[in-house]
Amino acid sequence: MGPKLLSVDSTRIPGFPGAPIHLDRAPLRIIDDADANFDKDTDTNDLTTAIGITNVLYRWCPFALHAFLDIDAWFSFTWTLTIQDEMKIEIGRVENQITIGTLDAAGEKWTLMLTFNITTEGPQRGAWVPNPGESMLGDNDLTDPAQIDRLGREFVRDLCLKERWTTGKKMQHQLFVEYALMDPFSDGIPMNPHWLYKSLDLSLCTKCGIHKDAKSLQRCGRCGTAAYCCPSHQKQDWPVHKSICNMSLEDRGQMLKISQNDGLIGWDLSKTVFDEDEDDEETLCKNPNFVTPQLKRARQTNAKISTM
Protein backbone atom coordinates (compact mmCIF):
# COMPACT_ATOMS: atom_id res chain seq x y z
CA MET A 1 0.00 0.00 0.00
CA GLY A 2 1.26 3.45 -0.90
CA PRO A 3 1.53 6.47 1.39
CA LYS A 4 -1.70 8.12 2.46
CA LEU A 5 -2.22 11.29 0.45
CA LEU A 6 -4.11 14.38 1.58
CA SER A 7 -5.73 16.85 -0.77
CA VAL A 8 -4.61 20.49 -0.61
CA ASP A 9 -6.61 21.50 -3.68
CA SER A 10 -8.07 24.42 -1.74
CA THR A 11 -4.66 26.06 -2.23
CA ARG A 12 -4.91 29.19 -4.39
CA ILE A 13 -2.29 31.37 -6.03
CA PRO A 14 -2.43 34.78 -4.33
CA GLY A 15 -4.52 37.15 -6.43
CA PHE A 16 -6.72 34.32 -7.75
CA PRO A 17 -8.92 33.28 -4.79
CA GLY A 18 -11.54 31.63 -7.00
CA ALA A 19 -9.28 29.81 -9.46
CA PRO A 20 -8.63 26.09 -8.84
CA ILE A 21 -5.14 24.92 -9.71
CA HIS A 22 -3.52 21.61 -10.49
CA LEU A 23 -0.03 20.27 -11.08
CA ASP A 24 0.77 17.84 -13.87
CA ARG A 25 -2.98 17.76 -14.60
CA ALA A 26 -3.78 16.34 -11.15
CA PRO A 27 -5.16 17.86 -7.92
CA LEU A 28 -2.61 19.14 -5.41
CA ARG A 29 -1.83 16.46 -2.86
CA ILE A 30 0.71 15.92 -0.09
CA ILE A 31 1.71 12.95 2.07
CA ASP A 32 -0.18 12.66 5.34
CA ASP A 33 2.38 13.46 8.04
CA ALA A 34 0.44 11.14 10.36
CA ASP A 35 1.11 8.16 8.07
CA ALA A 36 3.45 6.20 10.31
CA ASN A 37 3.70 3.45 7.68
CA PHE A 38 5.52 5.62 5.16
CA ASP A 39 9.10 4.32 5.12
CA LYS A 40 11.74 2.97 2.74
CA ASP A 41 9.69 -0.18 2.13
CA THR A 42 6.47 1.64 1.20
CA ASP A 43 5.10 1.14 -2.30
CA THR A 44 5.34 4.61 -3.85
CA ASN A 45 4.01 3.99 -7.35
CA ASP A 46 1.39 6.69 -6.70
CA LEU A 47 4.00 9.21 -5.54
CA THR A 48 4.54 11.19 -8.72
CA THR A 49 7.26 13.79 -9.16
CA ALA A 50 4.62 16.54 -8.97
CA ILE A 51 3.15 15.20 -5.70
CA GLY A 52 6.62 14.93 -4.19
CA ILE A 53 7.52 18.51 -5.11
CA THR A 54 4.17 19.75 -3.79
CA ASN A 55 4.81 17.92 -0.52
CA VAL A 56 8.30 19.37 -0.03
CA LEU A 57 7.45 22.99 -0.89
CA TYR A 58 4.10 23.04 0.94
CA ARG A 59 5.65 21.67 4.12
CA TRP A 60 8.62 24.04 3.93
CA CYS A 61 6.38 27.08 3.32
CA PRO A 62 3.05 27.23 1.43
CA PHE A 63 4.06 30.57 -0.12
CA ALA A 64 6.98 28.78 -1.78
CA LEU A 65 4.51 26.42 -3.43
CA HIS A 66 2.43 29.43 -4.52
CA ALA A 67 5.49 30.95 -6.19
CA PHE A 68 6.39 27.68 -7.89
CA LEU A 69 2.88 27.57 -9.36
CA ASP A 70 2.73 31.30 -10.18
CA ILE A 71 4.35 31.28 -13.62
CA ASP A 72 3.03 34.71 -14.64
CA ALA A 73 4.45 36.49 -11.60
CA TRP A 74 7.82 34.76 -11.34
CA PHE A 75 9.84 34.08 -14.48
CA SER A 76 12.07 31.80 -12.44
CA PHE A 77 11.88 30.03 -9.10
CA THR A 78 14.73 28.24 -7.33
CA TRP A 79 14.48 26.41 -4.01
CA THR A 80 17.68 24.93 -2.64
CA LEU A 81 18.88 22.96 0.33
CA THR A 82 22.63 23.08 0.85
CA ILE A 83 24.06 20.28 2.98
CA GLN A 84 27.59 21.41 3.81
CA ASP A 85 30.38 19.15 2.50
CA GLU A 86 27.80 16.82 0.95
CA MET A 87 25.50 18.16 -1.75
CA LYS A 88 23.08 20.81 -2.89
CA ILE A 89 19.48 19.86 -3.68
CA GLU A 90 17.49 22.01 -6.08
CA ILE A 91 13.90 22.38 -7.25
CA GLY A 92 13.74 24.99 -9.98
CA ARG A 93 11.49 26.41 -12.65
CA VAL A 94 12.20 28.80 -15.51
CA GLU A 95 8.91 29.81 -17.13
CA ASN A 96 7.30 26.47 -18.00
CA GLN A 97 10.43 24.33 -17.63
CA ILE A 98 11.08 22.49 -14.37
CA THR A 99 14.52 21.26 -13.33
CA ILE A 100 15.19 19.17 -10.24
CA GLY A 101 18.18 17.27 -8.96
CA THR A 102 21.40 17.43 -7.00
CA LEU A 103 24.70 19.24 -7.35
CA ASP A 104 28.10 18.43 -5.91
CA ALA A 105 29.28 19.72 -2.53
CA ALA A 106 30.56 22.92 -4.13
CA GLY A 107 27.17 23.51 -5.73
CA GLU A 108 28.77 23.92 -9.14
CA LYS A 109 28.26 20.66 -11.04
CA TRP A 110 25.05 18.70 -11.46
CA THR A 111 25.27 15.08 -10.35
CA LEU A 112 21.61 14.54 -11.31
CA MET A 113 19.60 16.92 -13.47
CA LEU A 114 16.05 16.03 -14.48
CA THR A 115 14.05 18.39 -16.66
CA PHE A 116 10.34 18.50 -17.48
CA ASN A 117 8.45 20.87 -19.77
CA ILE A 118 4.92 21.93 -18.83
CA THR A 119 2.56 21.69 -21.82
CA THR A 120 1.01 25.13 -22.30
CA GLU A 121 -1.68 24.49 -24.92
CA GLY A 122 -4.02 21.84 -26.25
CA PRO A 123 -5.81 18.93 -24.57
CA GLN A 124 -2.72 18.06 -22.47
CA ARG A 125 -2.33 21.60 -21.15
CA GLY A 126 -0.58 21.42 -17.78
CA ALA A 127 1.01 18.01 -18.32
CA TRP A 128 4.68 17.49 -17.43
CA VAL A 129 6.71 16.04 -20.30
CA PRO A 130 10.21 14.68 -19.58
CA ASN A 131 12.86 16.59 -21.52
CA PRO A 132 15.68 14.30 -22.74
CA GLY A 133 17.49 17.28 -24.24
CA GLU A 134 18.41 18.73 -20.85
CA SER A 135 18.57 15.83 -18.41
CA MET A 136 21.73 14.17 -17.13
CA LEU A 137 22.96 11.56 -14.66
CA GLY A 138 26.52 12.49 -13.83
CA ASP A 139 28.25 13.14 -17.15
CA ASN A 140 25.81 10.99 -19.10
CA ASP A 141 22.84 12.36 -21.03
CA LEU A 142 19.45 10.86 -20.23
CA THR A 143 17.67 10.17 -23.50
CA ASP A 144 14.81 7.92 -22.35
CA PRO A 145 11.72 9.85 -21.11
CA ALA A 146 10.63 6.83 -19.06
CA GLN A 147 13.97 6.81 -17.24
CA ILE A 148 13.67 10.54 -16.49
CA ASP A 149 10.19 9.95 -15.06
CA ARG A 150 11.45 7.03 -12.93
CA LEU A 151 14.43 8.97 -11.62
CA GLY A 152 12.15 11.93 -10.84
CA ARG A 153 9.94 9.70 -8.71
CA GLU A 154 12.99 8.26 -6.94
CA PHE A 155 14.35 11.75 -6.33
CA VAL A 156 11.18 13.06 -4.66
CA ARG A 157 10.70 9.79 -2.75
CA ASP A 158 14.12 10.34 -1.17
CA LEU A 159 13.29 13.98 -0.37
CA CYS A 160 10.06 12.97 1.33
CA LEU A 161 11.55 10.05 3.27
CA LYS A 162 14.33 12.29 4.59
CA GLU A 163 11.94 15.22 5.18
CA ARG A 164 14.15 17.64 3.30
CA TRP A 165 11.88 20.55 4.23
CA THR A 166 13.40 20.39 7.72
CA THR A 167 16.82 21.73 8.67
CA GLY A 168 19.70 20.73 10.88
CA LYS A 169 23.39 21.29 11.47
CA LYS A 170 25.26 22.27 8.31
CA MET A 171 21.95 22.53 6.43
CA GLN A 172 20.36 25.67 5.00
CA HIS A 173 17.48 26.36 2.64
CA GLN A 174 17.23 29.32 0.29
CA LEU A 175 14.64 30.66 -2.12
CA PHE A 176 15.29 32.81 -5.19
CA VAL A 177 12.86 34.31 -7.71
CA GLU A 178 13.03 36.53 -10.78
CA TYR A 179 10.47 38.74 -12.51
CA ALA A 180 12.32 38.27 -15.80
CA LEU A 181 15.67 36.93 -16.85
CA MET A 182 18.16 39.09 -14.94
CA ASP A 183 21.38 37.12 -15.02
CA PRO A 184 21.63 33.74 -16.77
CA PHE A 185 24.38 32.70 -14.35
CA SER A 186 22.47 33.48 -11.13
CA ASP A 187 19.43 32.02 -9.39
CA GLY A 188 17.69 35.41 -9.02
CA ILE A 189 16.71 37.52 -6.03
CA PRO A 190 17.09 35.84 -2.61
CA MET A 191 13.75 36.22 -0.84
CA ASN A 192 11.88 35.23 2.28
CA PRO A 193 8.83 33.32 0.99
CA HIS A 194 6.67 35.06 3.61
CA TRP A 195 7.42 38.38 1.86
CA LEU A 196 6.62 37.34 -1.70
CA TYR A 197 2.97 38.37 -1.54
CA LYS A 198 2.83 40.53 1.58
CA SER A 199 5.20 42.83 3.43
CA LEU A 200 6.56 42.25 6.91
CA ASP A 201 3.91 42.68 9.59
CA LEU A 202 5.11 42.00 13.11
CA SER A 203 1.56 42.09 14.46
CA LEU A 204 0.99 38.71 12.81
CA CYS A 205 2.48 35.36 13.67
CA THR A 206 4.98 34.66 10.89
CA LYS A 207 4.00 31.00 10.77
CA CYS A 208 0.21 30.97 11.06
CA GLY A 209 -0.57 34.57 10.04
CA ILE A 210 -2.99 35.11 12.92
CA HIS A 211 -3.16 38.64 14.32
CA LYS A 212 -2.09 38.86 17.92
CA ASP A 213 -1.56 41.58 20.49
CA ALA A 214 2.03 42.72 20.13
CA LYS A 215 2.76 41.77 23.73
CA SER A 216 1.76 38.16 23.10
CA LEU A 217 4.14 37.70 20.13
CA GLN A 218 7.79 36.84 20.56
CA ARG A 219 10.10 38.44 18.00
CA CYS A 220 13.28 36.85 16.77
CA GLY A 221 15.88 38.22 19.16
CA ARG A 222 18.65 38.16 16.57
CA CYS A 223 17.20 39.89 13.50
CA GLY A 224 13.78 41.15 14.64
CA THR A 225 12.13 40.27 11.31
CA ALA A 226 9.86 37.46 12.52
CA ALA A 227 7.29 37.14 15.29
CA TYR A 228 5.63 34.02 16.66
CA CYS A 229 2.60 33.26 18.78
CA CYS A 230 4.17 30.18 20.35
CA PRO A 231 7.50 28.32 20.54
CA SER A 232 6.08 25.55 18.34
CA HIS A 233 5.46 27.94 15.43
CA GLN A 234 8.92 29.44 15.84
CA LYS A 235 10.44 25.96 15.61
CA GLN A 236 8.31 25.04 12.59
CA ASP A 237 9.36 28.21 10.75
CA TRP A 238 13.07 27.88 11.52
CA PRO A 239 13.89 26.05 8.23
CA VAL A 240 12.57 29.15 6.43
CA HIS A 241 13.82 31.84 8.80
CA LYS A 242 17.29 30.37 9.31
CA SER A 243 18.82 31.79 6.11
CA ILE A 244 17.10 35.17 6.64
CA CYS A 245 18.37 35.39 10.19
CA ASN A 246 21.92 34.52 9.09
CA MET A 247 22.04 37.18 6.36
CA SER A 248 24.05 40.34 6.67
CA LEU A 249 22.15 43.39 7.87
CA GLU A 250 22.64 44.97 4.44
CA ASP A 251 21.25 42.02 2.48
CA ARG A 252 18.29 41.57 4.81
CA GLY A 253 17.56 45.30 4.65
CA GLN A 254 17.56 45.19 0.84
CA MET A 255 15.12 42.28 0.92
CA LEU A 256 12.82 44.22 3.24
CA LYS A 257 13.03 47.32 1.05
CA ILE A 258 12.01 45.65 -2.20
CA SER A 259 9.14 43.81 -0.52
CA GLN A 260 7.72 46.73 1.48
CA ASN A 261 4.85 47.49 -0.94
CA ASP A 262 2.61 44.52 -0.17
CA GLY A 263 5.38 42.03 -0.83
CA LEU A 264 7.91 41.54 -3.60
CA ILE A 265 5.05 41.14 -6.06
CA GLY A 266 4.33 44.86 -5.57
CA TRP A 267 7.88 45.91 -6.45
CA ASP A 268 7.17 46.15 -10.19
CA LEU A 269 3.46 45.83 -10.93
CA SER A 270 4.06 46.12 -14.68
CA LYS A 271 5.42 42.57 -14.55
CA THR A 272 2.60 41.02 -12.55
CA VAL A 273 -0.67 42.82 -13.33
CA PHE A 274 -2.40 44.36 -16.33
CA ASP A 275 -3.88 47.79 -16.92
CA GLU A 276 -7.62 47.75 -17.45
CA ASP A 277 -7.30 49.51 -20.81
CA GLU A 278 -5.34 46.60 -22.31
CA ASP A 279 -7.04 44.29 -24.79
CA ASP A 280 -8.63 41.22 -23.23
CA GLU A 281 -6.54 38.93 -25.41
CA GLU A 282 -3.38 40.39 -23.88
CA THR A 283 -4.51 39.96 -20.30
CA LEU A 284 -4.91 36.19 -20.25
CA CYS A 285 -2.51 34.35 -17.98
CA LYS A 286 -0.02 32.05 -19.63
CA ASN A 287 -0.09 29.84 -16.57
CA PRO A 288 -1.06 26.24 -17.46
CA ASN A 289 -1.39 25.36 -13.76
CA PHE A 290 -4.88 26.87 -13.66
CA VAL A 291 -7.55 24.25 -14.25
CA THR A 292 -9.23 26.77 -16.57
CA PRO A 293 -7.49 29.82 -18.13
CA GLN A 294 -7.62 33.03 -16.10
CA LEU A 295 -7.19 36.73 -16.72
CA LYS A 296 -4.01 38.20 -15.29
CA ARG A 297 -4.17 40.01 -11.98
CA ALA A 298 -5.89 43.38 -12.36
CA ARG A 299 -4.14 46.49 -11.15
CA GLN A 300 -5.71 47.38 -7.81
CA THR A 301 -5.47 50.97 -6.71
CA ASN A 302 -4.70 51.22 -2.98
CA ALA A 303 -5.73 47.59 -2.57
CA LYS A 304 -3.70 44.60 -1.59
CA ILE A 305 -3.56 41.51 -3.76
CA SER A 306 -5.56 38.80 -2.07
CA THR A 307 -3.44 36.11 -0.44
CA MET A 308 -6.33 33.82 0.35
C-alpha positions in Angstrom: 0.0 0.0 0.0 1.3 3.4 -0.9 1.5 6.5 1.4 -1.7 8.1 2.5 -2.2 11.3 0.4 -4.1 14.4 1.6 -5.7 16.9 -0.8 -4.6 20.5 -0.6 -6.6 21.5 -3.7 -8.1 24.4 -1.7 -4.7 26.1 -2.2 -4.9 29.2 -4.4 -2.3 31.4 -6.0 -2.4 34.8 -4.3 -4.5 37.1 -6.4 -6.7 34.3 -7.7 -8.9 33.3 -4.8 -11.5 31.6 -7.0 -9.3 29.8 -9.5 -8.6 26.1 -8.8 -5.1 24.9 -9.7 -3.5 21.6 -10.5 0.0 20.3 -11.1 0.8 17.8 -13.9 -3.0 17.8 -14.6 -3.8 16.3 -11.1 -5.2 17.9 -7.9 -2.6 19.1 -5.4 -1.8 16.5 -2.9 0.7 15.9 -0.1 1.7 13.0 2.1 -0.2 12.7 5.3 2.4 13.5 8.0 0.4 11.1 10.4 1.1 8.2 8.1 3.5 6.2 10.3 3.7 3.4 7.7 5.5 5.6 5.2 9.1 4.3 5.1 11.7 3.0 2.7 9.7 -0.2 2.1 6.5 1.6 1.2 5.1 1.1 -2.3 5.3 4.6 -3.8 4.0 4.0 -7.3 1.4 6.7 -6.7 4.0 9.2 -5.5 4.5 11.2 -8.7 7.3 13.8 -9.2 4.6 16.5 -9.0 3.1 15.2 -5.7 6.6 14.9 -4.2 7.5 18.5 -5.1 4.2 19.7 -3.8 4.8 17.9 -0.5 8.3 19.4 0.0 7.5 23.0 -0.9 4.1 23.0 0.9 5.7 21.7 4.1 8.6 24.0 3.9 6.4 27.1 3.3 3.0 27.2 1.4 4.1 30.6 -0.1 7.0 28.8 -1.8 4.5 26.4 -3.4 2.4 29.4 -4.5 5.5 31.0 -6.2 6.4 27.7 -7.9 2.9 27.6 -9.4 2.7 31.3 -10.2 4.4 31.3 -13.6 3.0 34.7 -14.6 4.5 36.5 -11.6 7.8 34.8 -11.3 9.8 34.1 -14.5 12.1 31.8 -12.4 11.9 30.0 -9.1 14.7 28.2 -7.3 14.5 26.4 -4.0 17.7 24.9 -2.6 18.9 23.0 0.3 22.6 23.1 0.9 24.1 20.3 3.0 27.6 21.4 3.8 30.4 19.1 2.5 27.8 16.8 0.9 25.5 18.2 -1.7 23.1 20.8 -2.9 19.5 19.9 -3.7 17.5 22.0 -6.1 13.9 22.4 -7.3 13.7 25.0 -10.0 11.5 26.4 -12.6 12.2 28.8 -15.5 8.9 29.8 -17.1 7.3 26.5 -18.0 10.4 24.3 -17.6 11.1 22.5 -14.4 14.5 21.3 -13.3 15.2 19.2 -10.2 18.2 17.3 -9.0 21.4 17.4 -7.0 24.7 19.2 -7.4 28.1 18.4 -5.9 29.3 19.7 -2.5 30.6 22.9 -4.1 27.2 23.5 -5.7 28.8 23.9 -9.1 28.3 20.7 -11.0 25.0 18.7 -11.5 25.3 15.1 -10.4 21.6 14.5 -11.3 19.6 16.9 -13.5 16.0 16.0 -14.5 14.0 18.4 -16.7 10.3 18.5 -17.5 8.5 20.9 -19.8 4.9 21.9 -18.8 2.6 21.7 -21.8 1.0 25.1 -22.3 -1.7 24.5 -24.9 -4.0 21.8 -26.2 -5.8 18.9 -24.6 -2.7 18.1 -22.5 -2.3 21.6 -21.2 -0.6 21.4 -17.8 1.0 18.0 -18.3 4.7 17.5 -17.4 6.7 16.0 -20.3 10.2 14.7 -19.6 12.9 16.6 -21.5 15.7 14.3 -22.7 17.5 17.3 -24.2 18.4 18.7 -20.8 18.6 15.8 -18.4 21.7 14.2 -17.1 23.0 11.6 -14.7 26.5 12.5 -13.8 28.2 13.1 -17.1 25.8 11.0 -19.1 22.8 12.4 -21.0 19.5 10.9 -20.2 17.7 10.2 -23.5 14.8 7.9 -22.3 11.7 9.8 -21.1 10.6 6.8 -19.1 14.0 6.8 -17.2 13.7 10.5 -16.5 10.2 9.9 -15.1 11.4 7.0 -12.9 14.4 9.0 -11.6 12.1 11.9 -10.8 9.9 9.7 -8.7 13.0 8.3 -6.9 14.4 11.7 -6.3 11.2 13.1 -4.7 10.7 9.8 -2.7 14.1 10.3 -1.2 13.3 14.0 -0.4 10.1 13.0 1.3 11.5 10.1 3.3 14.3 12.3 4.6 11.9 15.2 5.2 14.2 17.6 3.3 11.9 20.6 4.2 13.4 20.4 7.7 16.8 21.7 8.7 19.7 20.7 10.9 23.4 21.3 11.5 25.3 22.3 8.3 21.9 22.5 6.4 20.4 25.7 5.0 17.5 26.4 2.6 17.2 29.3 0.3 14.6 30.7 -2.1 15.3 32.8 -5.2 12.9 34.3 -7.7 13.0 36.5 -10.8 10.5 38.7 -12.5 12.3 38.3 -15.8 15.7 36.9 -16.9 18.2 39.1 -14.9 21.4 37.1 -15.0 21.6 33.7 -16.8 24.4 32.7 -14.3 22.5 33.5 -11.1 19.4 32.0 -9.4 17.7 35.4 -9.0 16.7 37.5 -6.0 17.1 35.8 -2.6 13.8 36.2 -0.8 11.9 35.2 2.3 8.8 33.3 1.0 6.7 35.1 3.6 7.4 38.4 1.9 6.6 37.3 -1.7 3.0 38.4 -1.5 2.8 40.5 1.6 5.2 42.8 3.4 6.6 42.2 6.9 3.9 42.7 9.6 5.1 42.0 13.1 1.6 42.1 14.5 1.0 38.7 12.8 2.5 35.4 13.7 5.0 34.7 10.9 4.0 31.0 10.8 0.2 31.0 11.1 -0.6 34.6 10.0 -3.0 35.1 12.9 -3.2 38.6 14.3 -2.1 38.9 17.9 -1.6 41.6 20.5 2.0 42.7 20.1 2.8 41.8 23.7 1.8 38.2 23.1 4.1 37.7 20.1 7.8 36.8 20.6 10.1 38.4 18.0 13.3 36.9 16.8 15.9 38.2 19.2 18.6 38.2 16.6 17.2 39.9 13.5 13.8 41.2 14.6 12.1 40.3 11.3 9.9 37.5 12.5 7.3 37.1 15.3 5.6 34.0 16.7 2.6 33.3 18.8 4.2 30.2 20.4 7.5 28.3 20.5 6.1 25.6 18.3 5.5 27.9 15.4 8.9 29.4 15.8 10.4 26.0 15.6 8.3 25.0 12.6 9.4 28.2 10.7 13.1 27.9 11.5 13.9 26.1 8.2 12.6 29.1 6.4 13.8 31.8 8.8 17.3 30.4 9.3 18.8 31.8 6.1 17.1 35.2 6.6 18.4 35.4 10.2 21.9 34.5 9.1 22.0 37.2 6.4 24.1 40.3 6.7 22.1 43.4 7.9 22.6 45.0 4.4 21.2 42.0 2.5 18.3 41.6 4.8 17.6 45.3 4.6 17.6 45.2 0.8 15.1 42.3 0.9 12.8 44.2 3.2 13.0 47.3 1.1 12.0 45.7 -2.2 9.1 43.8 -0.5 7.7 46.7 1.5 4.8 47.5 -0.9 2.6 44.5 -0.2 5.4 42.0 -0.8 7.9 41.5 -3.6 5.1 41.1 -6.1 4.3 44.9 -5.6 7.9 45.9 -6.4 7.2 46.2 -10.2 3.5 45.8 -10.9 4.1 46.1 -14.7 5.4 42.6 -14.6 2.6 41.0 -12.5 -0.7 42.8 -13.3 -2.4 44.4 -16.3 -3.9 47.8 -16.9 -7.6 47.7 -17.4 -7.3 49.5 -20.8 -5.3 46.6 -22.3 -7.0 44.3 -24.8 -8.6 41.2 -23.2 -6.5 38.9 -25.4 -3.4 40.4 -23.9 -4.5 40.0 -20.3 -4.9 36.2 -20.3 -2.5 34.3 -18.0 0.0 32.1 -19.6 -0.1 29.8 -16.6 -1.1 26.2 -17.5 -1.4 25.4 -13.8 -4.9 26.9 -13.7 -7.6 24.3 -14.3 -9.2 26.8 -16.6 -7.5 29.8 -18.1 -7.6 33.0 -16.1 -7.2 36.7 -16.7 -4.0 38.2 -15.3 -4.2 40.0 -12.0 -5.9 43.4 -12.4 -4.1 46.5 -11.2 -5.7 47.4 -7.8 -5.5 51.0 -6.7 -4.7 51.2 -3.0 -5.7 47.6 -2.6 -3.7 44.6 -1.6 -3.6 41.5 -3.8 -5.6 38.8 -2.1 -3.4 36.1 -0.4 -6.3 33.8 0.3 
